[in-house]
Amino acid sequence: MKKLLAVTACPTGIAHTYMAAESIQKAANEKNVQIKVETRGAVGVENGLTPEEIAEAHAIIIAADTDVDESRFEGKPVVKVPVAQGIKIPGELIEQALAKEATAPVASSSAGKEKSSAETKASSGNSIYKNLMNGV
């Protein structure tokens, strides 16, 4: 059985963090996929991922609108999306993570450049959202 890990986080860490975690966990259970979800909420990190769990994982799902230390996932396939996607399409995220594991870490240099451009656009939008939500 393949094992996945996930991290959920939103700027306020109240609702979306836990809603995404619950949705991802439920979808994994329905697909008979083993998963552990770390939440980064208002009370801090709960259900933290250990280095051993990360080493054993096939892939990682990050559904977050805040910064998550991705360096601990180096060498692992990662699916990174806004936290709302963890709530809306958890089954698709699990499928993407399982598929990524099978084809990781093959990437062409042109794909990396396109990804960087897309990540830059997404991060500027997320930055505005994070700053707005942190001010609430």
N, CA, C and O atoms as CSV, one atom per row, in Angstrom:
chain,resi,resn,atom,element,x,y,z
A,1,MET,N,N,0.846,-1.182,0.000
A,1,MET,CA,C,0.000,0.000,0.000
A,1,MET,C,C,0.889,1.242,0.000
A,1,MET,O,O,1.857,1.338,0.754
A,2,LYS,N,N,0.531,2.189,-0.868
A,2,LYS,CA,C,1.278,3.436,-0.924
A,2,LYS,C,C,0.876,4.332,0.225
A,2,LYS,O,O,-0.278,4.360,0.651
A,3,LYS,N,N,1.865,5.068,0.715
A,3,LYS,CA,C,1.627,5.975,1.836
A,3,LYS,C,C,1.873,7.402,1.371
A,3,LYS,O,O,2.899,7.701,0.761
A,4,LEU,N,N,0.923,8.274,1.668
A,4,LEU,CA,C,1.044,9.686,1.351
A,4,LEU,C,C,1.083,10.491,2.636
A,4,LEU,O,O,0.621,10.043,3.685
A,5,LEU,N,N,1.641,11.681,2.535
A,5,LEU,CA,C,1.626,12.647,3.630
A,5,LEU,C,C,1.019,13.928,3.091
A,5,LEU,O,O,1.088,14.202,1.893
A,6,ALA,N,N,0.431,14.705,3.970
A,6,ALA,CA,C,-0.142,15.984,3.562
A,6,ALA,C,C,0.094,17.021,4.648
A,6,ALA,O,O,0.245,16.698,5.826
A,7,VAL,N,N,0.122,18.281,4.215
A,7,VAL,CA,C,0.224,19.413,5.134
A,7,VAL,C,C,-0.868,20.387,4.717
A,7,VAL,O,O,-0.983,20.735,3.542
A,8,THR,N,N,-1.671,20.828,5.687
A,8,THR,CA,C,-2.693,21.832,5.401
A,8,THR,C,C,-2.447,23.048,6.287
A,8,THR,O,O,-2.060,22.925,7.449
A,9,ALA,N,N,-2.682,24.235,5.703
A,9,ALA,CA,C,-2.476,25.471,6.456
A,9,ALA,C,C,-3.185,26.623,5.754
A,9,ALA,O,O,-3.214,26.699,4.526
A,10,CYS,N,N,-3.753,27.512,6.552
A,10,CYS,CA,C,-4.315,28.748,6.028
A,10,CYS,C,C,-3.809,29.892,6.913
A,10,CYS,O,O,-3.357,29.650,8.032
A,11,PRO,N,N,-3.879,31.123,6.427
A,11,PRO,CA,C,-3.307,32.240,7.189
A,11,PRO,C,C,-3.863,32.398,8.604
A,11,PRO,O,O,-3.110,32.703,9.529
A,12,THR,N,N,-5.161,32.196,8.785
A,12,THR,CA,C,-5.716,32.354,10.122
A,12,THR,C,C,-5.652,31.060,10.918
A,12,THR,O,O,-5.672,31.085,12.148
A,13,GLY,N,N,-5.576,29.933,10.226
A,13,GLY,CA,C,-5.424,28.644,10.900
A,13,GLY,C,C,-6.615,28.227,11.730
A,13,GLY,O,O,-6.467,27.537,12.738
A,14,ILE,N,N,-7.794,28.644,11.309
A,14,ILE,CA,C,-8.973,28.303,12.097
A,14,ILE,C,C,-9.820,27.265,11.366
A,14,ILE,O,O,-9.923,26.128,11.825
A,15,ALA,N,N,-10.417,27.627,10.258
A,15,ALA,CA,C,-11.359,26.714,9.615
A,15,ALA,C,C,-10.771,25.923,8.456
A,15,ALA,O,O,-10.791,24.692,8.467
A,16,HIS,N,N,-10.248,26.627,7.455
A,16,HIS,CA,C,-9.820,25.961,6.230
A,16,HIS,C,C,-8.737,24.910,6.464
A,16,HIS,O,O,-8.728,23.874,5.799
A,17,THR,N,N,-7.848,25.161,7.380
A,17,THR,CA,C,-6.785,24.197,7.690
A,17,THR,C,C,-7.387,22.849,8.052
A,17,THR,O,O,-6.976,21.815,7.525
A,18,TYR,N,N,-8.342,22.864,8.934
A,18,TYR,CA,C,-8.925,21.615,9.439
A,18,TYR,C,C,-9.937,21.018,8.470
A,18,TYR,O,O,-10.080,19.798,8.395
A,19,MET,N,N,-10.643,21.875,7.725
A,19,MET,CA,C,-11.573,21.374,6.720
A,19,MET,C,C,-10.817,20.636,5.620
A,19,MET,O,O,-11.249,19.574,5.170
A,20,ALA,N,N,-9.688,21.197,5.190
A,20,ALA,CA,C,-8.878,20.541,4.158
A,20,ALA,C,C,-8.308,19.228,4.678
A,20,ALA,O,O,-8.312,18.223,3.968
A,21,ALA,N,N,-7.822,19.232,5.903
A,21,ALA,CA,C,-7.266,18.005,6.488
A,21,ALA,C,C,-8.323,16.910,6.537
A,21,ALA,O,O,-8.053,15.760,6.188
A,22,GLU,N,N,-9.519,17.268,6.969
A,22,GLU,CA,C,-10.603,16.286,7.061
A,22,GLU,C,C,-10.995,15.763,5.678
A,22,GLU,O,O,-11.215,14.564,5.510
A,23,SER,N,N,-11.083,16.642,4.701
A,23,SER,CA,C,-11.457,16.240,3.341
A,23,SER,C,C,-10.413,15.313,2.731
A,23,SER,O,O,-10.754,14.308,2.106
A,24,ILE,N,N,-9.147,15.653,2.912
A,24,ILE,CA,C,-8.071,14.827,2.362
A,24,ILE,C,C,-8.055,13.459,3.050
A,24,ILE,O,O,-7.904,12.433,2.387
A,25,GLN,N,N,-8.209,13.445,4.357
A,25,GLN,CA,C,-8.223,12.183,5.102
A,25,GLN,C,C,-9.391,11.298,4.648
A,25,GLN,O,O,-9.227,10.095,4.446
A,26,LYS,N,N,-10.554,11.903,4.494
A,26,LYS,CA,C,-11.746,11.151,4.082
A,26,LYS,C,C,-11.559,10.573,2.678
A,26,LYS,O,O,-11.877,9.408,2.438
A,27,ALA,N,N,-11.045,11.384,1.755
A,27,ALA,CA,C,-10.828,10.909,0.381
A,27,ALA,C,C,-9.806,9.773,0.348
A,27,ALA,O,O,-9.964,8.816,-0.410
A,28,ALA,N,N,-8.773,9.877,1.160
A,28,ALA,CA,C,-7.756,8.819,1.221
A,28,ALA,C,C,-8.366,7.525,1.743
A,28,ALA,O,O,-8.089,6.448,1.215
A,29,ASN,N,N,-9.193,7.627,2.773
A,29,ASN,CA,C,-9.860,6.448,3.321
A,29,ASN,C,C,-10.743,5.781,2.267
A,29,ASN,O,O,-10.770,4.555,2.165
A,30,GLU,N,N,-11.468,6.589,1.479
A,30,GLU,CA,C,-12.338,6.061,0.429
A,30,GLU,C,C,-11.533,5.353,-0.662
A,30,GLU,O,O,-12.009,4.395,-1.270
A,31,LYS,N,N,-10.309,5.832,-0.906
A,31,LYS,CA,C,-9.457,5.241,-1.931
A,31,LYS,C,C,-8.527,4.164,-1.373
A,31,LYS,O,O,-7.696,3.611,-2.093
A,32,ASN,N,N,-8.677,3.880,-0.097
A,32,ASN,CA,C,-7.840,2.882,0.576
A,32,ASN,C,C,-6.346,3.242,0.469
A,32,ASN,O,O,-5.500,2.386,0.206
A,33,VAL,N,N,-6.056,4.514,0.678
A,33,VAL,CA,C,-4.681,5.014,0.645
A,33,VAL,C,C,-4.313,5.468,2.052
A,33,VAL,O,O,-5.054,6.220,2.684
A,34,GLN,N,N,-3.183,5.013,2.527
A,34,GLN,CA,C,-2.720,5.413,3.856
A,34,GLN,C,C,-2.186,6.843,3.779
A,34,GLN,O,O,-1.386,7.166,2.902
A,35,ILE,N,N,-2.633,7.695,4.699
A,35,ILE,CA,C,-2.188,9.098,4.701
A,35,ILE,C,C,-2.115,9.613,6.130
A,35,ILE,O,O,-2.867,9.189,7.008
A,36,LYS,N,N,-1.193,10.533,6.332
A,36,LYS,CA,C,-1.115,11.271,7.592
A,36,LYS,C,C,-1.126,12.742,7.219
A,36,LYS,O,O,-0.407,13.165,6.314
A,37,VAL,N,N,-1.944,13.523,7.920
A,37,VAL,CA,C,-2.088,14.939,7.601
A,37,VAL,C,C,-1.597,15.788,8.763
A,37,VAL,O,O,-2.089,15.674,9.885
A,38,GLU,N,N,-0.621,16.637,8.477
A,38,GLU,CA,C,-0.123,17.616,9.445
A,38,GLU,C,C,-0.919,18.898,9.253
A,38,GLU,O,O,-1.063,19.383,8.130
A,39,THR,N,N,-1.436,19.446,10.350
A,39,THR,CA,C,-2.150,20.721,10.269
A,39,THR,C,C,-1.298,21.808,10.906
A,39,THR,O,O,-0.627,21.593,11.916
A,40,ARG,N,N,-1.346,22.981,10.283
A,40,ARG,CA,C,-0.629,24.146,10.785
A,40,ARG,C,C,-1.683,25.216,11.029
A,40,ARG,O,O,-1.933,26.078,10.186
A,41,GLY,N,N,-2.295,25.135,12.210
A,41,GLY,CA,C,-3.408,26.012,12.532
A,41,GLY,C,C,-3.050,27.077,13.539
A,41,GLY,O,O,-1.879,27.354,13.799
A,42,ALA,N,N,-4.083,27.664,14.094
A,42,ALA,CA,C,-3.926,28.744,15.059
A,42,ALA,C,C,-3.187,28.281,16.317
A,42,ALA,O,O,-2.523,29.081,16.976
A,43,VAL,N,N,-3.302,26.999,16.647
A,43,VAL,CA,C,-2.644,26.483,17.847
A,43,VAL,C,C,-1.255,25.917,17.536
A,43,VAL,O,O,-0.609,25.341,18.411
A,44,GLY,N,N,-0.802,26.080,16.301
A,44,GLY,CA,C,0.514,25.590,15.913
A,44,GLY,C,C,0.413,24.293,15.120
A,44,GLY,O,O,-0.642,23.953,14.585
A,45,VAL,N,N,1.529,23.579,15.056
A,45,VAL,CA,C,1.590,22.338,14.289
A,45,VAL,C,C,0.979,21.208,15.102
A,45,VAL,O,O,1.338,20.991,16.260
A,46,GLU,N,N,0.061,20.502,14.486
A,46,GLU,CA,C,-0.541,19.334,15.107
A,46,GLU,C,C,-0.328,18.145,14.180
A,46,GLU,O,O,-0.387,18.282,12.958
A,47,ASN,N,N,-0.084,16.985,14.765
A,47,ASN,CA,C,0.110,15.756,14.001
A,47,ASN,C,C,1.337,15.895,13.085
A,47,ASN,O,O,1.302,15.488,11.924
A,48,GLY,N,N,2.410,16.470,13.616
A,48,GLY,CA,C,3.613,16.751,12.844
A,48,GLY,C,C,4.202,15.529,12.167
A,48,GLY,O,O,4.157,14.421,12.702
A,49,LEU,N,N,4.755,15.746,10.986
A,49,LEU,CA,C,5.367,14.676,10.214
A,49,LEU,C,C,6.806,14.450,10.690
A,49,LEU,O,O,7.575,15.403,10.814
A,50,THR,N,N,7.162,13.216,10.949
A,50,THR,CA,C,8.509,12.893,11.409
A,50,THR,C,C,9.413,12.634,10.208
A,50,THR,O,O,8.924,12.313,9.125
A,51,PRO,N,N,10.716,12.769,10.387
A,51,PRO,CA,C,11.642,12.452,9.298
A,51,PRO,C,C,11.476,11.015,8.793
A,51,PRO,O,O,11.626,10.759,7.599
A,52,GLU,N,N,11.171,10.088,9.687
A,52,GLU,CA,C,10.979,8.692,9.289
A,52,GLU,C,C,9.748,8.553,8.387
A,52,GLU,O,O,9.785,7.842,7.383
A,53,GLU,N,N,8.665,9.236,8.750
A,53,GLU,CA,C,7.448,9.183,7.935
A,53,GLU,C,C,7.691,9.803,6.568
A,53,GLU,O,O,7.217,9.288,5.556
A,54,ILE,N,N,8.419,10.893,6.536
A,54,ILE,CA,C,8.726,11.552,5.264
A,54,ILE,C,C,9.572,10.627,4.396
A,54,ILE,O,O,9.335,10.524,3.192
A,55,ALA,N,N,10.544,9.959,4.983
A,55,ALA,CA,C,11.398,9.042,4.228
A,55,ALA,C,C,10.595,7.886,3.633
A,55,ALA,O,O,10.897,7.422,2.533
A,56,GLU,N,N,9.575,7.421,4.354
A,56,GLU,CA,C,8.761,6.289,3.900
A,56,GLU,C,C,7.671,6.682,2.911
A,56,GLU,O,O,7.123,5.818,2.227
A,57,ALA,N,N,7.347,7.967,2.824
A,57,ALA,CA,C,6.226,8.418,1.996
A,57,ALA,C,C,6.537,8.320,0.510
A,57,ALA,O,O,7.676,8.497,0.076
A,58,HIS,N,N,5.486,8.030,-0.258
A,58,HIS,CA,C,5.616,7.997,-1.711
A,58,HIS,C,C,5.526,9.401,-2.290
A,58,HIS,O,O,6.201,9.711,-3.271
A,59,ALA,N,N,4.695,10.257,-1.690
A,59,ALA,CA,C,4.519,11.628,-2.175
A,59,ALA,C,C,3.907,12.479,-1.075
A,59,ALA,O,O,3.407,11.973,-0.070
A,60,ILE,N,N,3.961,13.792,-1.296
A,60,ILE,CA,C,3.480,14.762,-0.317
A,60,ILE,C,C,2.450,15.671,-0.987
A,60,ILE,O,O,2.635,16.096,-2.127
A,61,ILE,N,N,1.374,15.961,-0.278
A,61,ILE,CA,C,0.390,16.949,-0.726
A,61,ILE,C,C,0.500,18.144,0.218
A,61,ILE,O,O,0.403,17.992,1.436
A,62,ILE,N,N,0.701,19.326,-0.346
A,62,ILE,CA,C,0.717,20.552,0.453
A,62,ILE,C,C,-0.469,21.391,-0.010
A,62,ILE,O,O,-0.479,21.905,-1.129
A,63,ALA,N,N,-1.461,21.521,0.856
A,63,ALA,CA,C,-2.628,22.355,0.585
A,63,ALA,C,C,-2.552,23.511,1.577
A,63,ALA,O,O,-3.049,23.423,2.700
A,64,ALA,N,N,-1.921,24.594,1.136
A,64,ALA,CA,C,-1.632,25.673,2.077
A,64,ALA,C,C,-1.608,27.035,1.392
A,64,ALA,O,O,-1.217,27.169,0.233
A,65,ASP,N,N,-2.037,28.028,2.142
A,65,ASP,CA,C,-1.954,29.422,1.707
A,65,ASP,C,C,-0.934,30.184,2.545
A,65,ASP,O,O,-0.866,31.412,2.487
A,66,THR,N,N,-0.153,29.462,3.314
A,66,THR,CA,C,0.928,30.054,4.092
A,66,THR,C,C,2.209,29.315,3.743
A,66,THR,O,O,2.181,28.275,3.085
A,67,ASP,N,N,3.308,29.852,4.181
A,67,ASP,CA,C,4.597,29.221,3.893
A,67,ASP,C,C,4.739,27.930,4.683
A,67,ASP,O,O,4.485,27.883,5.886
A,68,VAL,N,N,5.153,26.879,3.972
A,68,VAL,CA,C,5.425,25.587,4.576
A,68,VAL,C,C,6.862,25.237,4.220
A,68,VAL,O,O,7.256,25.357,3.060
A,69,ASP,N,N,7.647,24.810,5.194
A,69,ASP,CA,C,9.037,24.447,4.951
A,69,ASP,C,C,9.098,23.202,4.078
A,69,ASP,O,O,8.959,22.080,4.565
A,70,GLU,N,N,9.307,23.415,2.780
A,70,GLU,CA,C,9.337,22.307,1.834
A,70,GLU,C,C,10.698,21.622,1.772
A,70,GLU,O,O,10.818,20.553,1.174
A,71,SER,N,N,11.719,22.212,2.375
A,71,SER,CA,C,13.055,21.621,2.295
A,71,SER,C,C,13.091,20.232,2.927
A,71,SER,O,O,13.911,19.400,2.541
A,72,ARG,N,N,12.213,19.973,3.892
A,72,ARG,CA,C,12.190,18.657,4.525
A,72,ARG,C,C,11.632,17.581,3.598
A,72,ARG,O,O,11.739,16.390,3.890
A,73,PHE,N,N,11.030,18.003,2.469
A,73,PHE,CA,C,10.478,17.054,1.503
A,73,PHE,C,C,11.377,16.877,0.281
A,73,PHE,O,O,10.951,16.321,-0.732
A,74,GLU,N,N,12.599,17.343,0.374
A,74,GLU,CA,C,13.523,17.268,-0.750
A,74,GLU,C,C,13.654,15.835,-1.252
A,74,GLU,O,O,13.852,14.902,-0.474
A,75,GLY,N,N,13.538,15.683,-2.565
A,75,GLY,CA,C,13.648,14.366,-3.182
A,75,GLY,C,C,12.325,13.618,-3.263
A,75,GLY,O,O,12.263,12.534,-3.843
A,76,LYS,N,N,11.275,14.180,-2.695
A,76,LYS,CA,C,9.951,13.554,-2.727
A,76,LYS,C,C,9.071,14.295,-3.728
A,76,LYS,O,O,9.171,15.516,-3.848
A,77,PRO,N,N,8.216,13.580,-4.441
A,77,PRO,CA,C,7.248,14.258,-5.303
A,77,PRO,C,C,6.271,15.052,-4.440
A,77,PRO,O,O,5.791,14.559,-3.420
A,78,VAL,N,N,5.979,16.285,-4.855
A,78,VAL,CA,C,5.102,17.163,-4.081
A,78,VAL,C,C,4.010,17.720,-4.983
A,78,VAL,O,O,4.283,18.185,-6.089
A,79,VAL,N,N,2.771,17.669,-4.503
A,79,VAL,CA,C,1.636,18.330,-5.141
A,79,VAL,C,C,1.316,19.514,-4.244
A,79,VAL,O,O,0.952,19.345,-3.080
A,80,LYS,N,N,1.457,20.733,-4.804
A,80,LYS,CA,C,1.257,21.931,-3.995
A,80,LYS,C,C,0.101,22.738,-4.571
A,80,LYS,O,O,0.107,23.113,-5.743
A,81,VAL,N,N,-0.900,22.999,-3.713
A,81,VAL,CA,C,-2.109,23.713,-4.134
A,81,VAL,C,C,-2.576,24.635,-3.012
A,81,VAL,O,O,-2.143,24.493,-1.869
A,82,PRO,N,N,-3.465,25.587,-3.339
A,82,PRO,CA,C,-4.079,26.396,-2.278
A,82,PRO,C,C,-4.924,25.520,-1.358
A,82,PRO,O,O,-5.402,24.463,-1.773
A,83,VAL,N,N,-5.108,25.946,-0.134
A,83,VAL,CA,C,-5.834,25.152,0.855
A,83,VAL,C,C,-7.262,24.851,0.402
A,83,VAL,O,O,-7.795,23.793,0.736
A,84,ALA,N,N,-7.883,25.740,-0.340
A,84,ALA,CA,C,-9.250,25.513,-0.806
A,84,ALA,C,C,-9.338,24.265,-1.679
A,84,ALA,O,O,-10.359,23.576,-1.672
A,85,GLN,N,N,-8.291,23.971,-2.421
A,85,GLN,CA,C,-8.294,22.776,-3.263
A,85,GLN,C,C,-8.296,21.508,-2.420
A,85,GLN,O,O,-8.824,20.479,-2.843
A,86,GLY,N,N,-7.716,21.577,-1.245
A,86,GLY,CA,C,-7.749,20.441,-0.334
A,86,GLY,C,C,-9.159,20.137,0.135
A,86,GLY,O,O,-9.482,18.995,0.461
A,87,ILE,N,N,-9.988,21.156,0.168
A,87,ILE,CA,C,-11.387,20.996,0.573
A,87,ILE,C,C,-12.228,20.546,-0.625
A,87,ILE,O,O,-13.060,19.647,-0.503
A,88,LYS,N,N,-12.007,21.175,-1.776
A,88,LYS,CA,C,-12.865,20.966,-2.941
A,88,LYS,C,C,-12.556,19.695,-3.731
A,88,LYS,O,O,-13.475,18.999,-4.162
A,89,ILE,N,N,-11.268,19.386,-3.926
A,89,ILE,CA,C,-10.911,18.259,-4.797
A,89,ILE,C,C,-9.885,17.326,-4.146
A,89,ILE,O,O,-8.854,17.033,-4.751
A,90,PRO,N,N,-10.147,16.865,-2.946
A,90,PRO,CA,C,-9.144,16.024,-2.278
A,90,PRO,C,C,-8.844,14.725,-3.011
A,90,PRO,O,O,-7.704,14.263,-3.010
A,91,GLY,N,N,-9.851,14.136,-3.632
A,91,GLY,CA,C,-9.632,12.894,-4.376
A,91,GLY,C,C,-8.691,13.085,-5.545
A,91,GLY,O,O,-7.833,12.241,-5.804
A,92,GLU,N,N,-8.847,14.199,-6.256
A,92,GLU,CA,C,-7.962,14.513,-7.375
A,92,GLU,C,C,-6.525,14.740,-6.887
A,92,GLU,O,O,-5.572,14.328,-7.547
A,93,LEU,N,N,-6.376,15.387,-5.746
A,93,LEU,CA,C,-5.036,15.624,-5.202
A,93,LEU,C,C,-4.354,14.308,-4.867
A,93,LEU,O,O,-3.160,14.142,-5.114
A,94,ILE,N,N,-5.105,13.380,-4.312
A,94,ILE,CA,C,-4.539,12.063,-3.985
A,94,ILE,C,C,-4.125,11.345,-5.265
A,94,ILE,O,O,-3.049,10.750,-5.322
A,95,GLU,N,N,-4.971,11.397,-6.289
A,95,GLU,CA,C,-4.629,10.768,-7.571
A,95,GLU,C,C,-3.380,11.415,-8.176
A,95,GLU,O,O,-2.505,10.717,-8.689
A,96,GLN,N,N,-3.299,12.743,-8.118
A,96,GLN,CA,C,-2.121,13.448,-8.637
A,96,GLN,C,C,-0.863,13.028,-7.890
A,96,GLN,O,O,0.184,12.803,-8.497
A,97,ALA,N,N,-0.974,12.923,-6.570
A,97,ALA,CA,C,0.193,12.543,-5.766
A,97,ALA,C,C,0.633,11.122,-6.091
A,97,ALA,O,O,1.830,10.855,-6.204
A,98,LEU,N,N,-0.314,10.218,-6.242
A,98,LEU,CA,C,0.033,8.837,-6.575
A,98,LEU,C,C,0.645,8.749,-7.967
A,98,LEU,O,O,1.589,7.990,-8.183
A,99,ALA,N,N,0.116,9.518,-8.908
A,99,ALA,CA,C,0.653,9.529,-10.264
A,99,ALA,C,C,2.037,10.167,-10.305
A,99,ALA,O,O,2.918,9.705,-11.029
A,100,LYS,N,N,2.223,11.226,-9.527
A,100,LYS,CA,C,3.521,11.894,-9.481
A,100,LYS,C,C,4.600,10.965,-8.958
A,100,LYS,O,O,5.733,10.979,-9.439
A,101,GLU,N,N,4.250,10.179,-7.993
A,101,GLU,CA,C,5.213,9.249,-7.405
A,101,GLU,C,C,5.755,8.319,-8.467
A,101,GLU,O,O,6.944,7.999,-8.467
A,102,ALA,N,N,4.899,7.884,-9.372
A,102,ALA,CA,C,5.305,6.926,-10.391
A,102,ALA,C,C,6.235,7.551,-11.426
A,102,ALA,O,O,7.077,6.860,-11.999
A,103,THR,N,N,6.090,8.849,-11.669
A,103,THR,CA,C,6.892,9.493,-12.704
A,103,THR,C,C,7.951,10.448,-12.168
A,103,THR,O,O,8.712,11.021,-12.948
A,104,ALA,N,N,8.012,10.628,-10.861
A,104,ALA,CA,C,8.971,11.569,-10.276
A,104,ALA,C,C,10.377,11.019,-10.388
A,104,ALA,O,O,10.520,9.814,-10.590
A,105,PRO,N,N,11.365,11.774,-10.279
A,105,PRO,CA,C,11.504,13.217,-10.348
A,105,PRO,C,C,11.943,13.702,-11.724
A,105,PRO,O,O,12.740,14.636,-11.820
A,106,VAL,N,N,11.438,13.086,-12.790
A,106,VAL,CA,C,11.799,13.468,-14.145
A,106,VAL,C,C,11.172,14.806,-14.483
A,106,VAL,O,O,9.957,14.974,-14.377
A,107,ALA,N,N,12.002,15.761,-14.891
A,107,ALA,CA,C,11.517,17.079,-15.285
A,107,ALA,C,C,12.500,17.692,-16.261
A,107,ALA,O,O,13.713,17.590,-16.081
A,108,SER,N,N,11.979,18.323,-17.285
A,108,SER,CA,C,12.865,18.981,-18.240
A,108,SER,C,C,13.144,20.390,-17.765
A,108,SER,O,O,12.400,20.937,-16.951
A,109,SER,N,N,14.210,20.976,-18.270
A,109,SER,CA,C,14.577,22.312,-17.823
A,109,SER,C,C,13.545,23.346,-18.266
A,109,SER,O,O,13.305,24.320,-17.553
A,110,SER,N,N,12.924,23.145,-19.447
A,110,SER,CA,C,11.911,24.111,-19.880
A,110,SER,C,C,10.677,24.029,-18.998
A,110,SER,O,O,10.047,25.050,-18.720
A,111,ALA,N,N,10.323,22.829,-18.556
A,111,ALA,CA,C,9.178,22.688,-17.656
A,111,ALA,C,C,9.458,23.387,-16.337
A,111,ALA,O,O,8.559,23.989,-15.750
A,112,GLY,N,N,10.679,23.315,-15.871
A,112,GLY,CA,C,11.053,23.969,-14.631
A,112,GLY,C,C,10.929,25.473,-14.726
A,112,GLY,O,O,10.524,26.134,-13.770
A,113,LYS,N,N,11.286,26.025,-15.912
A,113,LYS,CA,C,11.168,27.465,-16.108
A,113,LYS,C,C,9.715,27.892,-16.116
A,113,LYS,O,O,9.361,28.908,-15.517
A,114,GLU,N,N,8.863,27.117,-16.797
A,114,GLU,CA,C,7.453,27.441,-16.826
A,114,GLU,C,C,6.866,27.372,-15.424
A,114,GLU,O,O,6.067,28.226,-15.041
A,115,LYS,N,N,7.253,26.373,-14.669
A,115,LYS,CA,C,6.751,26.204,-13.319
A,115,LYS,C,C,7.170,27.389,-12.450
A,115,LYS,O,O,6.378,27.892,-11.652
A,116,SER,N,N,8.401,27.825,-12.607
A,116,SER,CA,C,8.878,28.957,-11.820
A,116,SER,C,C,8.050,30.199,-12.103
A,116,SER,O,O,7.710,30.948,-11.187
A,117,SER,N,N,7.725,30.418,-13.376
A,117,SER,CA,C,6.911,31.565,-13.749
A,117,SER,C,C,5.518,31.455,-13.146
A,117,SER,O,O,4.979,32.432,-12.625
A,118,ALA,N,N,4.941,30.266,-13.219
A,118,ALA,CA,C,3.604,30.053,-12.651
A,118,ALA,C,C,3.643,30.189,-11.136
A,118,ALA,O,O,2.732,30.761,-10.537
A,119,GLU,N,N,4.693,29.666,-10.518
A,119,GLU,CA,C,4.813,29.772,-9.069
A,119,GLU,C,C,4.952,31.221,-8.639
A,119,GLU,O,O,4.411,31.616,-7.606
A,120,THR,N,N,5.683,32.028,-9.432
A,120,THR,CA,C,5.857,33.434,-9.110
A,120,THR,C,C,4.518,34.156,-9.136
A,120,THR,O,O,4.214,34.939,-8.236
A,121,LYS,N,N,3.710,33.893,-10.174
A,121,LYS,CA,C,2.396,34.518,-10.267
A,121,LYS,C,C,1.518,34.087,-9.102
A,121,LYS,O,O,0.849,34.915,-8.484
A,122,ALA,N,N,1.520,32.791,-8.800
A,122,ALA,CA,C,0.688,32.276,-7.710
A,122,ALA,C,C,1.138,32.834,-6.370
A,122,ALA,O,O,0.306,33.182,-5.532
A,123,SER,N,N,2.445,32.924,-6.162
A,123,SER,CA,C,2.925,33.380,-4.870
A,123,SER,C,C,2.612,34.851,-4.637
A,123,SER,O,O,2.389,35.251,-3.494
A,124,SER,N,N,2.589,35.678,-5.698
A,124,SER,CA,C,2.245,37.083,-5.494
A,124,SER,C,C,0.772,37.214,-5.117
A,124,SER,O,O,0.421,38.041,-4.275
A,125,GLY,N,N,-0.096,36.402,-5.735
A,125,GLY,CA,C,-1.510,36.410,-5.366
A,125,GLY,C,C,-1.710,35.896,-3.958
A,125,GLY,O,O,-2.504,36.441,-3.191
A,126,ASN,N,N,-0.977,34.829,-3.620
A,126,ASN,CA,C,-1.073,34.271,-2.270
A,126,ASN,C,C,-0.554,35.258,-1.248
A,126,ASN,O,O,-1.077,35.332,-0.137
A,127,SER,N,N,0.472,36.023,-1.609
A,127,SER,CA,C,1.049,37.003,-0.698
A,127,SER,C,C,0.017,38.066,-0.325
A,127,SER,O,O,-0.105,38.447,0.839
A,128,ILE,N,N,-0.713,38.533,-1.314
A,128,ILE,CA,C,-1.750,39.532,-1.044
A,128,ILE,C,C,-2.812,38.929,-0.138
A,128,ILE,O,O,-3.240,39.550,0.835
A,129,TYR,N,N,-3.233,37.711,-0.468
A,129,TYR,CA,C,-4.251,37.022,0.332
A,129,TYR,C,C,-3.767,36.810,1.763
A,129,TYR,O,O,-4.503,37.058,2.718
A,130,LYS,N,N,-2.534,36.352,1.905
A,130,LYS,CA,C,-1.981,36.113,3.246
A,130,LYS,C,C,-1.947,37.401,4.063
A,130,LYS,O,O,-2.336,37.418,5.231
A,131,ASN,N,N,-1.480,38.468,3.442
A,131,ASN,CA,C,-1.392,39.743,4.163
A,131,ASN,C,C,-2.779,40.256,4.549
A,131,ASN,O,O,-2.973,40.774,5.649
A,132,LEU,N,N,-3.730,40.109,3.647
A,132,LEU,CA,C,-5.085,40.528,3.953
A,132,LEU,C,C,-5.659,39.710,5.108
A,132,LEU,O,O,-6.229,40.273,6.043
A,133,MET,N,N,-5.513,38.385,5.049
A,133,MET,CA,C,-6.076,37.514,6.081
A,133,MET,C,C,-5.364,37.686,7.417
A,133,MET,O,O,-5.999,37.579,8.467
A,134,ASN,N,N,-4.089,37.944,7.400
A,134,ASN,CA,C,-3.360,38.150,8.642
A,134,ASN,C,C,-3.748,39.457,9.325
A,134,ASN,O,O,-3.564,39.611,10.532
A,135,GLY,N,N,-4.283,40.393,8.554
A,135,GLY,CA,C,-4.693,41.673,9.113
A,135,GLY,C,C,-6.098,41.640,9.700
A,135,GLY,O,O,-6.520,42.577,10.378
A,136,VAL,N,N,-6.813,40.558,9.435
A,136,VAL,CA,C,-8.205,40.454,9.905
A,136,VAL,C,C,-8.256,40.153,11.385
A,136,VAL,O,O,-9.341,40.031,11.953
